[in-house]
Amino acid sequence: MRDSINFLLAGVGGQGTILASDVLVNVGLEAGYQAKQAEVHGMSQRGGSVTSFVRWGKTVHSPLVGAGEVDVLLAFEKLEALRVLNQLRAGAVALINNQVIEPLTVITGGAEYPSDEKIKAACAAVTPRAVFVDGEAIAKSLGNPRVANVVLLGALSALLERDQAAGPELTAEVWLKVITERVPKKHVELNRQAFQAGREAVGRK
Amino acid sequence: MKKMLSGNEAIARGMWEAGVVVASAYPGTPSTEILENYALFPNVYAEWAPNEKVAVDVAVGAAYAGQRALAAMKHVGLNVAADSFMYAAMTGLEAGLVIVSADDPAMHSSQNEQDNRAFAKLGRVPCLEPSDSQEAKDMVIAAFELSERFDTPVLLRVTTRICHSMSAVELGERREPSTERKPFPRNPAKYVMVPGNAVKRHPLIEQRMKDVAAMAETYALNRLEPGSRALGILTSGISYQYVKEVFPEASVLKLGLSWPLPEKMIRDIAASVERLIVVEELDPFIEEAVRLMGIPCEGKSIFPITGELDPRVVRESAIQAGLLPKSKRVPQPEVETGSLPSRPPVLCPGCPHRPTFYVLSKLKMPVNGDIGCYTLGLLPPLNAIHTCGCMGASIGVAHGAALAGSPERHVAVIGDSTFFHSGIPPLINAVYNKSPIVTIILDNRITGMTGHQQNPGTGHTLLGKESTIVELEPLVRACGVKHVTTLLGAEVDSIEKTLKEYLKLDEPSVLIVVEPCVLLPEERKKWVPLEVLADKCNGCTICFRIGCPAILKSDELDEKYQRPKALIDPALCTGCEVCAQVCPRDAIPFRVASDATSDV
């Protein structure tokens, strides 16, 4: 079990970033950490960029994480990943949903969405541990694009397990318990499948 | 039992444990969830008031009547409620009265970042500042105890990082409110603030603050955490967390009660350390008071006066000031991303405000705006909001501009909830003083921007009970407006036609556009995405000008003009048909038309 893990979640309003960080902070608590979470909503509910910090640690004071101190990035959209890369510490884990949501500034012309090469190169400059997951495509194949956030959480759970980062107490069952408590009953099975598919997407059952 | 709670959820829990009997608020980020969560407890009373001043008056009335009461608002709401806050500070009360001010350093969702601790000093009122969710809950209870012990309202000052951060909270027992019904006090010397009585109250409240300050010296919420003699730190609120992170060795005096200050405690820590600094967000509130005590300290010469603090800002500032060695610097990766396209919040796909702003944009009118989702009409490509300062400002500003001889006709745009909040007096003023302005009330049947709160026009209360709908048109007519049109359904043509008629008048007129927010649960059920008929579209770009996130540029180019055709994202489109209304080539079929086609 590490002294602390700092997560940064980044996405676009409506992608379920806040639900995902709610899950993450409670998983930390279940795993025996002190845990805190900080988000900003308000204007971000209207399709803007959304970011949220989650911290697990033996002792956690600040809910905010300073730039350069993020250990794990969970990005639900590629441009939003790029936007926050400079907050990561070198060698951080970056788990990125392979999804493009064009902002209005791109749609109406004037601005250009960065190319995949540019995004990959920028990630590589910060960390060799960037992982791209087709969260949206996987969620769609399960019948509901809205569970992409849970696919990503599944992938994250597997990566943390692989790194032994969060200690042996943190099993998939802990994650599923926390997720199940937070989604409508009729969607529990769908979310289980999404979580499992996310784990398999990064090569872990 | 420990539970993860946001600061706002923790305040709600604290209210329940403290046995609050009456709670009133007007929604405003970052305070909204306080009453939303409190209303979920069994057998409590909580209400949305039309504005923050009303909310404070309601809480004052309940506290005069002998029951614990609370009013919650965002920082700028306390400006609206300042008059009430100030008289309540003069009169005191019969049972606890707590005012929650949720400040927004960094202006995540606000027009300014004023530091409302200043109101505590202005009003001679104690101010508590929690540093996490546990303290947020505990300090609500402490605030009621202080209020009753010292016969004063208490300001609970929180910030966005407290309100919207989650941390674990130990839940406590509820103190049941008294069931005794005391007669309302007939005590004019205390409760009727005519000058003769007020003059006698003022020395009492000055003495009250001296008494609170004396108590503060041994108050459990002011805590000395002894450490190194090299550095002593005074701090409060969220800044305390950054101090613990960045200066683990320092001696810290954590001021849970940040007004009035415990002078002796401060003198003691000052005498015991070589260097004394104050770490506080926004204003040098504690710093100035400490300097007035004649105690040397540093604060805003080291840390920024603007924006939020965070561990990095505090650390970098400290390194700059020589408080920490350069080796403490946390390296930040250098990433070459160039300038990235911004992602500002936008009017949602299907937003009922879009057609109005499209018309205003087309007519190139000067538009005086107000606070709500519709402020987003300022964004390109609509560019149709030209002023926005605070709740209820639109109508008065438009009238003033007209009086000053502004050569164009002014339009004031205001939402339904904002109109109830503070739009009525300026409308009466426009009528009374014969202003030729056009006011558009955008009635989306809900308080939108803060996340769908009920208001006097919706027919439902915060507790989910049905209630009288306060109708806008009769209200506007009662204000003396002769030219009023209510359009049921937001459509480009009818808005444009009515607006053009009203622009010919030299009297005030009001256009009410009624169309429910497309995100309301009942409205979501009606979503049907539209399609672009690619063979009809010639890429003229008119539908791009409505600024809808669901309308994309297709990869397919028009053969003749080599322009990208329009494409509708079916995952985003709600079928509001505004694009269909503006398309000059009928390339986007209306729902009825396309349904009919599919039947054939």
Interface residues (C-beta under 8 A of the other chain):
Chain A: V12 G13 D22 V25 N26 L29 Q34 A35 K36 Q37 A38 E39 V40 H41 G42 M43 S44 Q45 R46 G47 G48 S49 V60 H61 S62 P63 L64 V65 G66 A67 G68 E69 L79 E80 L82 R83 L85 N86 Q87 L88 R89 A90 E102 P103 L104 T105 V106 I107 T108 G109 A111 E112 Y113 P114 K118 A122 A125 V126 P145
Chain B: K2 M4 T29 P30 H108 S109 D132 T160 R161 H164 S165 M166 S167 A168 I238 Q241 Y242 K244 E245 E308 D310 P311 R312 V313 R315 V330 P331 Q332 P333 E334 V335 E336 T337 G338 L340 P341 S342 R343 P344 P345 V346 L347 C348 C373 L376 L379 P380 P381 M449 T450 G451 F544 G547 P549 I551 L552 K553 A571
